[in-house]
Amino acid sequence: MPGGRRVAAVTDVRFDVAPGECLALIGESGCGKSVLASALLGLLPANAETAGEARLGGLDLLTAGERTLARAVRGRRIGLVPQSPAAHLTPVRTVRSHLEETVAALTGVRGRAAVRKAAEACAARTAFPADHLDRHPHELSGGLAQRAATALALVGDAPLLLADEPTTGLDRDLVEHTVDALRRHVADGDRALLLITHDLAAAERIADRVAVMYAGRIVELADAEAFFGARGPRHPYSRGLLRALPDRGFTPIPGLPPELGDLPDGCAFAPRCDRATGLCAGLPSGSVACHHPHVPEDARA
C-alpha cells in the first residue's frame, strides 16, 4: 500500500470444497471473502502478494500464469458470479450478445439459431426475462444485472462455481429461485459451489458446510445443519451473526471489526467478545479458532 503499509487481507485460510458440495463463506463486509475469490481466479490488483497453494485438481491457481487462467480456468474450470455484476458487463453490448458469445466460447453449440436458443435457455435458468435480453447493462436494474451475471457464470457448467453475493438486489422469491439454480449446478455430484454471502437464509437453504471469516481468517468451519440447527455454531462471532438476524433476536454485535492493516495480537474478535479472557492475547487455532468456544448441551452430557 502507499507508504510501504501492508494489509493482511486474507491469512492462513485452509479449506476444501468437494464435488457435489456447497460451502458457504460468510462474514461481515471487509473481512476478506471477495479478496479470497479474486485470488483463486488471478484477479487481484498488481500490488497484491499471495503465498501457499490453491489446488483445482492438479493445477495450483496461485502460481498459474495469466495465459493458463484466461484460456483454461476462467469460465471453463471456474465460473464466477461477480459481486458487482453491472461493472462486469460490457456496457455497449446487450445481455443477449453476452450470453451468445459465452455459449459459443464455452459449449459445443454451433449455428446462429442454436446458439440463440441456448442463450435464451441460459437466461431462463436464472429467471432473466426474455423481453429484456436485447437491453444494455445500463438499462437493467441491479437485480436484473445480478441475474444476467449468474446466467453467464452457469453457461460453461464449470467444475467449480464461485458465487460472490449472488442474491444482491433480489427479492425473496428470486433469491430462492437463484440459490436453487446454484444448488442444481452441483446436484449431479461432479461440480462444487463456493457461495460467498451475507444472506444467511440463502446459505441455510443450500449449504452443506459453513465457513465463517473474521478479519481475514476463517474462525469456524462447521456442518451447515449443526450450524443453523439447535446445536448452533461454537465461535462467539458466529453465534453473534445468527443472533443479529431479525428472526433470531435482531441483536447487533457490539463494536466494529478491526482494520486489516492494524490487527491486534491474538484473537481479533476479543475486543468485541463477552467471553474474552487473558488467554485471548494468544492466537487460537483449529476448526473453531477460539479459546472459549461454546460447547453444545449434548456434548456436555
C-alpha contacts under 8 A as a table, 3 or more apart, distances in Angstrom:
res1	aa1	res2	aa2	distance
1	M	4	G	5.63
1	M	5	R	5.00
1	M	6	R	5.81
1	M	7	V	7.49
1	M	47	N	7.44
2	P	5	R	6.19
5	R	261	G	7.53
6	R	261	G	6.24
7	V	260	L	5.69
7	V	261	G	4.36
7	V	262	D	7.86
8	A	11	T	6.34
8	A	216	G	7.03
8	A	260	L	5.91
8	A	261	G	6.39
9	A	31	C	7.43
9	A	32	G	5.52
9	A	35	V	7.14
9	A	215	A	7.63
9	A	216	G	5.31
9	A	260	L	6.19
10	V	13	V	6.93
10	V	31	C	8.00
10	V	32	G	5.63
10	V	35	V	7.34
10	V	36	L	6.76
10	V	215	A	7.79
10	V	216	G	4.16
10	V	217	R	6.15
11	T	216	G	5.58
11	T	217	R	5.47
12	D	217	R	6.59
13	V	217	R	6.05
13	V	218	I	6.07
14	R	218	I	7.77
17	V	21	E	6.40
17	V	22	C	7.25
17	V	23	L	6.47
17	V	192	A	6.48
17	V	193	L	7.49
17	V	194	L	7.36
18	A	21	E	5.42
18	A	192	A	6.10
19	P	159	P	7.68
19	P	186	V	7.23
19	P	189	G	5.44
19	P	190	D	5.11
19	P	191	R	4.78
19	P	192	A	4.65
20	G	186	V	4.86
20	G	187	A	5.87
20	G	188	D	6.56
20	G	189	G	3.73
20	G	190	D	5.77
20	G	191	R	5.41
20	G	192	A	5.28
20	G	193	L	7.90
21	E	186	V	6.62
21	E	189	G	7.53
21	E	191	R	7.58
21	E	192	A	5.21
21	E	193	L	6.32
21	E	207	A	7.68
21	E	208	D	6.19
22	C	183	R	7.48
22	C	186	V	7.52
22	C	192	A	6.08
22	C	193	L	4.61
22	C	194	L	5.91
22	C	195	L	6.95
22	C	206	I	6.94
22	C	207	A	4.94
22	C	208	D	5.36
22	C	209	R	6.73
23	L	193	L	6.32
23	L	194	L	5.05
23	L	195	L	6.09
23	L	207	A	5.66
23	L	208	D	6.03
23	L	209	R	4.95
23	L	210	V	5.67
23	L	211	A	7.06
24	A	194	L	5.99
24	A	195	L	4.59
24	A	196	I	5.88
24	A	197	T	7.10
24	A	203	A	5.93
24	A	207	A	5.73
24	A	208	D	7.80
24	A	209	R	6.36
24	A	210	V	4.80
24	A	211	A	6.07
25	L	33	K	7.06
25	L	194	L	7.13
25	L	195	L	5.96
25	L	196	I	4.76
25	L	197	T	6.46
25	L	210	V	6.06
25	L	211	A	4.80
25	L	212	V	5.88
25	L	213	M	6.99
26	I	33	K	7.55
26	I	196	I	6.08
26	I	197	T	5.51
26	I	198	H	6.00
26	I	200	L	7.73
26	I	210	V	7.39
26	I	211	A	6.34
26	I	212	V	5.03
26	I	213	M	6.11
27	G	31	C	6.53
27	G	33	K	7.62
27	G	197	T	7.77
27	G	198	H	6.68
27	G	212	V	5.73
27	G	213	M	5.10
27	G	214	Y	6.15
27	G	241	L	7.91
28	E	31	C	5.94
28	E	198	H	7.22
28	E	213	M	7.89
28	E	214	Y	7.23
29	S	32	G	7.87
30	G	33	K	7.54
30	G	215	A	7.67
31	C	213	M	6.39
31	C	214	Y	5.35
31	C	215	A	4.71
31	C	216	G	5.13
31	C	217	R	7.87
32	G	35	V	5.14
32	G	36	L	6.19
32	G	213	M	7.50
32	G	214	Y	7.91
32	G	215	A	7.02
32	G	216	G	5.00
32	G	217	R	7.96
33	K	36	L	5.28
33	K	37	A	6.65
33	K	196	I	6.69
33	K	213	M	7.20
33	K	216	G	7.74
34	S	37	A	5.01
34	S	38	S	6.18
34	S	83	Q	7.73
34	S	164	D	6.82
34	S	196	I	7.49
35	V	38	S	5.03
35	V	39	A	6.16
35	V	44	L	7.23
36	L	39	A	5.12
36	L	40	L	6.51
37	A	40	L	5.28
37	A	41	L	6.69
37	A	162	L	7.00
37	A	164	D	7.76
38	S	41	L	5.29
38	S	42	G	6.06
38	S	43	L	4.78
38	S	44	L	5.50
39	A	42	G	5.12
39	A	43	L	6.03
39	A	44	L	5.70
39	A	50	T	7.70
39	A	62	L	7.00
40	L	43	L	7.73
40	L	54	A	6.87
40	L	61	L	5.89
40	L	62	L	6.60
41	L	61	L	7.02
41	L	69	L	7.03
41	L	73	V	7.79
41	L	74	R	6.85
41	L	78	I	7.83
42	G	61	L	7.39
42	G	62	L	7.05
42	G	66	E	7.37
42	G	69	L	7.11
44	L	48	A	6.23
45	P	48	A	5.67
50	T	62	L	6.97
51	A	62	L	7.52
52	G	62	L	7.62
53	E	60	D	6.05
53	E	61	L	7.32
53	E	62	L	6.17
54	A	60	D	5.38
54	A	61	L	5.41
54	A	62	L	5.96
55	R	58	G	6.39
55	R	59	L	5.48
55	R	60	D	4.52
55	R	61	L	6.04
56	L	59	L	5.29
56	L	60	D	6.49
56	L	61	L	6.97
59	L	64	A	7.41
60	D	63	T	5.78
60	D	64	A	6.16
61	L	64	A	5.16
61	L	69	L	7.85
64	A	68	T	6.26
64	A	69	L	6.59
65	G	68	T	5.42
65	G	69	L	6.29
66	E	69	L	5.02
66	E	70	A	5.88
67	R	70	A	5.26
67	R	71	R	5.98
68	T	71	R	5.36
68	T	72	A	5.36
68	T	73	V	6.65
69	L	72	A	5.64
69	L	73	V	4.67
69	L	74	R	5.89
70	A	73	V	6.17
70	A	74	R	5.70
71	R	74	R	7.08
72	A	76	R	6.09
72	A	77	R	6.83
73	V	76	R	5.30
73	V	77	R	4.67
73	V	78	I	5.73
74	R	77	R	6.22
74	R	78	I	5.25
74	R	79	G	6.24
74	R	80	L	7.73
75	G	78	I	5.31
75	G	79	G	4.60
75	G	80	L	7.15
75	G	106	L	7.32
75	G	153	A	6.88
75	G	156	G	6.10
75	G	158	A	6.49
76	R	79	G	6.83
76	R	106	L	6.61
76	R	156	G	5.81
76	R	157	D	7.56
76	R	158	A	5.29
76	R	159	P	7.91
77	R	158	A	4.68
77	R	159	P	5.40
77	R	160	L	6.24
78	I	158	A	5.27
78	I	159	P	6.34
78	I	160	L	4.78
78	I	161	L	5.49
78	I	162	L	7.00
79	G	153	A	4.93
79	G	154	L	6.75
79	G	156	G	7.35
79	G	157	D	7.66
79	G	158	A	5.62
79	G	160	L	6.37
79	G	161	L	4.62
79	G	162	L	6.02
80	L	150	T	7.94
80	L	153	A	5.33
80	L	161	L	5.98
80	L	162	L	4.84
80	L	163	A	5.84
80	L	164	D	7.55
81	V	85	P	7.41
81	V	149	A	5.89
81	V	150	T	5.36
81	V	152	L	7.96
81	V	153	A	5.67
81	V	161	L	7.81
81	V	162	L	6.20
81	V	163	A	4.53
81	V	164	D	5.69
81	V	165	E	7.78
81	V	166	P	6.32
82	P	85	P	5.43
82	P	88	H	7.32
82	P	149	A	7.16
82	P	163	A	6.74
82	P	164	D	5.44
82	P	165	E	7.49
82	P	166	P	7.56
83	Q	163	A	7.97
83	Q	164	D	4.97
83	Q	165	E	5.49
83	Q	166	P	7.07
84	S	87	A	5.69
84	S	88	H	6.88
85	P	88	H	5.16
85	P	89	L	6.59
85	P	145	A	5.90
85	P	146	Q	5.62
85	P	149	A	5.71
86	A	89	L	5.45
86	A	137	P	6.34
86	A	138	H	7.84
86	A	142	G	7.32
86	A	145	A	5.66
86	A	146	Q	7.49
87	A	90	T	7.81
89	L	98	H	7.84
89	L	137	P	6.50
89	L	149	A	7.75
90	T	93	R	5.72
90	T	98	H	7.98
90	T	137	P	7.35
91	P	94	T	7.84
91	P	136	H	6.39
91	P	137	P	5.60
91	P	138	H	6.85
92	V	136	H	6.61
92	V	137	P	7.90
93	R	97	S	6.11
93	R	98	H	6.87
93	R	136	H	5.82
93	R	137	P	7.62
94	T	97	S	5.13
94	T	98	H	6.41
94	T	133	L	6.74
94	T	134	D	5.25
94	T	135	R	5.12
94	T	136	H	4.34
94	T	137	P	6.84
95	V	98	H	5.07
95	V	99	L	6.24
95	V	132	H	7.83
95	V	133	L	5.12
95	V	134	D	6.08
95	V	135	R	6.22
95	V	136	H	6.27
95	V	137	P	7.14
95	V	148	A	6.91
96	R	99	L	5.16
96	R	100	E	6.01
96	R	119	A	6.93
96	R	120	E	7.74
96	R	133	L	4.91
96	R	134	D	5.73
96	R	135	R	7.95
97	S	100	E	5.20
97	S	101	E	6.07
97	S	134	D	7.91
98	H	101	E	5.43
98	H	102	T	6.25
98	H	152	L	7.68
99	L	102	T	5.10
99	L	103	V	6.04
99	L	119	A	5.28
99	L	122	C	7.68
99	L	123	A	7.98
99	L	151	A	7.89
99	L	152	L	6.14
100	E	103	V	5.09
100	E	104	A	6.13
100	E	115	V	5.94
100	E	116	R	6.16
100	E	118	A	7.77
100	E	119	A	5.36
101	E	104	A	5.19
101	E	105	A	6.16
102	T	105	A	5.07
102	T	106	L	5.95
102	T	152	L	7.02
102	T	155	V	6.99
102	T	156	G	7.99
103	V	106	L	5.43
103	V	107	T	5.49
103	V	109	V	7.00
103	V	115	V	6.55
103	V	118	A	7.11
103	V	119	A	6.48
103	V	155	V	6.28
103	V	156	G	7.43
104	A	107	T	5.89
104	A	108	G	7.10
104	A	109	V	6.23
104	A	110	R	6.79
104	A	115	V	6.63
106	L	155	V	7.17
106	L	156	G	5.25
107	T	155	V	7.73
107	T	156	G	6.34
109	V	114	A	6.51
109	V	115	V	5.96
109	V	118	A	7.70
110	R	114	A	6.24
110	R	115	V	6.11
111	G	114	A	5.35
111	G	115	V	6.05
112	R	115	V	5.25
112	R	116	R	6.11
113	A	116	R	5.11
113	A	117	K	6.20
114	A	117	K	5.12
114	A	118	A	6.12
115	V	118	A	5.07
115	V	119	A	6.08
116	R	119	A	5.16
116	R	120	E	6.33
117	K	120	E	5.18
117	K	121	A	6.27
118	A	121	A	4.99
118	A	122	C	6.25
119	A	122	C	5.06
119	A	123	A	6.36
120	E	123	A	5.08
120	E	124	A	6.29
120	E	130	A	7.01
121	A	124	A	5.04
121	A	125	R	6.51
122	C	125	R	5.27
122	C	126	T	7.36
122	C	151	A	5.66
122	C	152	L	7.54
122	C	154	L	7.51
122	C	155	V	6.52
123	A	126	T	5.78
123	A	127	A	6.39
123	A	128	F	5.06
123	A	129	P	7.35
123	A	130	A	7.38
123	A	147	R	7.93
123	A	148	A	6.91
123	A	151	A	5.55
124	A	127	A	4.76
124	A	128	F	5.66
124	A	129	P	7.20
124	A	130	A	7.61
125	R	128	F	7.57
125	R	151	A	6.74
125	R	181	A	6.74
126	T	147	R	5.71
126	T	148	A	7.62
126	T	150	T	6.87
126	T	151	A	5.87
126	T	177	H	7.15
126	T	178	T	5.88
126	T	181	A	6.84
127	A	147	R	7.18
127	A	174	L	7.86
127	A	177	H	7.74
128	F	132	H	7.59
128	F	133	L	7.94
128	F	144	L	6.72
128	F	147	R	5.91
128	F	148	A	6.54
129	P	132	H	5.57
129	P	133	L	7.05
130	A	133	L	5.47
131	D	134	D	7.22
132	H	135	R	5.43
135	R	139	E	6.04
135	R	140	L	7.28
136	H	139	E	5.43
136	H	140	L	7.05
137	P	140	L	5.40
137	P	145	A	6.82
138	H	141	S	7.96
140	L	143	G	7.83
140	L	144	L	5.62
140	L	145	A	5.88
141	S	144	L	5.19
141	S	145	A	6.22
142	G	145	A	5.15
142	G	146	Q	6.16
142	G	168	T	7.89
142	G	169	G	5.68
143	G	146	Q	4.99
143	G	147	R	6.33
143	G	168	T	6.94
143	G	169	G	4.57
143	G	170	L	5.11
144	L	147	R	5.07
144	L	148	A	6.16
145	A	148	A	5.04
145	A	149	A	6.18
146	Q	149	A	5.21
146	Q	150	T	6.24
146	Q	166	P	6.66
146	Q	167	T	7.37
146	Q	168	T	7.07
146	Q	169	G	7.37
146	Q	170	L	8.00
147	R	150	T	5.07
147	R	151	A	6.13
147	R	178	T	7.89
148	A	151	A	5.12
148	A	152	L	6.29
149	A	152	L	5.10
149	A	153	A	6.28
150	T	153	A	5.07
150	T	154	L	6.37
150	T	166	P	7.00
151	A	154	L	5.30
151	A	155	V	6.53
152	L	155	V	5.44
153	A	156	G	7.10
153	A	161	L	7.56
154	L	157	D	5.49
154	L	158	A	7.36
154	L	161	L	7.96
154	L	185	H	7.71
157	D	185	H	7.33
157	D	191	R	7.96
158	A	161	L	6.39
158	A	191	R	7.02
159	P	190	D	6.65
159	P	191	R	4.33
159	P	192	A	6.11
160	L	191	R	5.71
160	L	192	A	4.80
160	L	193	L	5.77
160	L	194	L	7.53
161	L	191	R	7.74
161	L	192	A	6.29
161	L	193	L	4.83
161	L	194	L	6.20
162	L	193	L	6.15
162	L	194	L	4.97
162	L	195	L	6.18
162	L	196	I	7.59
163	A	166	P	5.65
163	A	193	L	7.41
163	A	194	L	6.26
163	A	195	L	4.93
163	A	196	I	5.98
164	D	195	L	6.27
164	D	196	I	4.68
164	D	197	T	6.42
165	E	168	T	5.82
165	E	195	L	7.47
165	E	196	I	5.61
165	E	197	T	4.71
165	E	198	H	7.00
165	E	199	D	7.98
166	P	178	T	7.68
166	P	197	T	7.46
167	T	170	L	5.57
167	T	174	L	7.97
167	T	175	V	5.43
167	T	178	T	7.10
167	T	179	V	7.73
167	T	199	D	7.62
170	L	173	D	7.95
170	L	174	L	5.72
170	L	175	V	5.71
171	D	174	L	5.46
171	D	175	V	6.05
172	R	175	V	4.87
172	R	176	E	6.28
173	D	176	E	5.31
173	D	177	H	6.28
174	L	177	H	4.79
174	L	178	T	5.92
175	V	178	T	5.18
175	V	179	V	6.16
175	V	202	A	7.23
176	E	179	V	5.32
176	E	180	D	5.96
176	E	202	A	7.14
177	H	180	D	5.24
177	H	181	A	6.25
178	T	181	A	5.06
178	T	182	L	6.32
179	V	182	L	4.91
179	V	183	R	6.07
179	V	202	A	6.63
179	V	205	R	7.78
179	V	206	I	6.87
180	D	183	R	4.90
180	D	184	R	6.18
180	D	206	I	7.25
181	A	184	R	5.12
181	A	185	H	6.41
182	L	185	H	5.04
182	L	186	V	7.15
182	L	193	L	7.61
183	R	186	V	5.59
183	R	187	A	6.19
183	R	193	L	7.88
183	R	206	I	6.18
184	R	187	A	4.76
184	R	188	D	7.58
185	H	188	D	7.48
185	H	191	R	6.85
185	H	192	A	7.91
185	H	193	L	7.95
186	V	189	G	5.73
186	V	190	D	6.56
186	V	191	R	4.71
186	V	192	A	5.46
186	V	193	L	6.69
187	A	190	D	7.84
187	A	191	R	7.71
188	D	191	R	7.29
189	G	192	A	7.76
195	L	203	A	7.67
197	T	200	L	7.20
197	T	203	A	7.29
199	D	202	A	5.37
199	D	203	A	6.44
200	L	203	A	4.86
200	L	204	E	5.99
201	A	204	E	5.07
201	A	205	R	6.20
202	A	205	R	5.07
202	A	206	I	6.62
203	A	206	I	5.63
203	A	207	A	5.28
203	A	210	V	7.93
204	E	207	A	5.85
204	E	224	A	6.85
204	E	225	E	7.95
204	E	228	F	6.68
207	A	210	V	6.79
207	A	224	A	6.12
208	D	223	D	6.30
208	D	224	A	5.25
208	D	225	E	7.40
209	R	221	L	7.20
209	R	222	A	5.65
209	R	223	D	4.43
209	R	224	A	4.50
209	R	225	E	7.89
210	V	220	E	7.89
210	V	221	L	5.73
210	V	222	A	5.36
210	V	223	D	6.24
210	V	224	A	5.50
210	V	227	F	7.43
211	A	218	I	6.44
211	A	219	V	7.63
211	A	220	E	5.74
211	A	221	L	4.44
211	A	222	A	6.57
212	V	218	I	5.47
212	V	219	V	5.75
212	V	220	E	5.22
212	V	221	L	6.49
212	V	238	S	6.72
213	M	216	G	6.36
213	M	217	R	5.35
213	M	218	I	4.21
213	M	219	V	5.77
213	M	220	E	7.43
214	Y	217	R	5.41
214	Y	218	I	6.28
214	Y	219	V	6.47
214	Y	268	A	7.82
214	Y	269	F	7.64
215	A	257	P	6.99
215	A	258	P	6.81
215	A	259	E	7.83
215	A	260	L	6.30
215	A	263	L	7.87
215	A	268	A	6.75
216	G	260	L	7.36
218	I	221	L	7.29
218	I	289	A	7.75
219	V	235	H	7.15
219	V	287	S	7.12
219	V	288	V	5.64
219	V	289	A	4.72
219	V	290	C	7.43
220	E	234	R	7.65
220	E	235	H	6.44
220	E	238	S	7.55
220	E	287	S	5.46
220	E	288	V	4.46
220	E	289	A	6.26
221	L	287	S	5.53
221	L	288	V	6.73
222	A	226	A	7.28
222	A	227	F	6.24
222	A	233	P	7.43
222	A	287	S	7.74
223	D	226	A	5.52
223	D	227	F	6.03
224	A	227	F	4.86
224	A	228	F	6.04
224	A	229	G	8.00
225	E	228	F	5.58
225	E	229	G	5.60
226	A	229	G	4.94
226	A	230	A	6.90
226	A	231	R	5.58
226	A	232	G	5.74
226	A	233	P	7.21
227	F	231	R	6.77
227	F	232	G	4.46
227	F	233	P	4.69
228	F	231	R	7.73
228	F	232	G	5.56
228	F	233	P	7.33
229	G	232	G	5.47
231	R	296	P	5.56
231	R	297	E	7.56
232	G	239	R	7.23
232	G	296	P	7.63
233	P	236	P	7.90
233	P	238	S	5.94
233	P	239	R	5.76
233	P	294	H	7.65
234	R	238	S	7.07
234	R	239	R	6.98
234	R	288	V	6.89
234	R	293	P	5.20
234	R	294	H	4.57
234	R	295	V	6.57
234	R	296	P	7.78
235	H	238	S	5.25
235	H	239	R	6.36
235	H	288	V	6.16
235	H	289	A	7.21
235	H	290	C	6.29
235	H	293	P	5.24
235	H	294	H	6.45
236	P	239	R	5.09
236	P	240	G	6.12
236	P	273	C	6.93
236	P	275	R	7.75
236	P	293	P	6.76
236	P	294	H	7.19
237	Y	240	G	4.92
237	Y	241	L	6.34
237	Y	269	F	7.21
237	Y	273	C	7.59
238	S	241	L	5.15
238	S	242	L	6.64
239	R	242	L	5.27
239	R	243	R	6.23
240	G	243	R	5.01
240	G	244	A	6.18
240	G	251	T	7.78
240	G	252	P	7.34
240	G	253	I	5.80
241	L	244	A	5.26
241	L	245	L	7.05
241	L	253	I	7.35
242	L	245	L	5.52
242	L	248	R	6.62
243	R	246	P	8.00
243	R	248	R	5.15
243	R	249	G	5.52
243	R	250	F	6.02
243	R	251	T	5.54
243	R	252	P	7.35
244	A	248	R	6.74
244	A	249	G	6.37
244	A	250	F	4.34
244	A	251	T	4.52
244	A	252	P	5.02
244	A	253	I	7.02
245	L	248	R	5.21
245	L	249	G	6.44
245	L	250	F	4.99
245	L	251	T	7.40
246	P	249	G	5.83
246	P	250	F	4.45
247	D	250	F	6.88
253	I	272	R	7.51
254	P	272	R	6.01
255	G	271	P	7.94
255	G	272	R	5.76
256	L	272	R	7.62
257	P	269	F	7.63
258	P	262	D	7.11
258	P	263	L	6.14
258	P	264	P	7.81
258	P	268	A	7.11
259	E	262	D	5.24
259	E	263	L	6.13
260	L	263	L	5.58
263	L	268	A	6.57
264	P	267	C	7.33
264	P	268	A	5.80
265	D	268	A	7.11
265	D	281	A	6.14
265	D	282	G	6.94
265	D	283	L	7.15
266	G	280	C	5.81
266	G	281	A	4.36
266	G	282	G	4.12
266	G	283	L	3.92
266	G	284	P	7.09
267	C	270	A	5.46
267	C	280	C	5.53
267	C	281	A	6.40
267	C	282	G	6.61
267	C	283	L	5.31
267	C	284	P	6.50
267	C	290	C	7.46
268	A	271	P	7.24
269	F	272	R	5.64
269	F	273	C	6.17
270	A	273	C	4.94
270	A	274	D	7.99
270	A	275	R	7.96
270	A	276	A	5.44
270	A	280	C	6.40
271	P	276	A	7.63
273	C	276	A	5.56
275	R	292	H	6.71
276	A	279	L	7.65
276	A	280	C	6.10
276	A	292	H	7.52
277	T	280	C	5.69
278	G	281	A	5.87
279	L	282	G	5.99
279	L	291	H	6.76
280	C	283	L	6.85
280	C	284	P	7.49
280	C	290	C	7.90
280	C	291	H	6.39
284	P	289	A	4.93
284	P	290	C	5.36
284	P	291	H	6.02
285	S	288	V	6.87
285	S	289	A	4.56
285	S	290	C	6.98
286	G	289	A	5.38
288	V	293	P	7.12
290	C	293	P	5.46
295	V	299	A	6.49
295	V	300	R	6.72
296	P	299	A	5.27
296	P	300	R	6.53
297	E	300	R	5.18
297	E	301	A	6.52
298	D	301	A	5.19
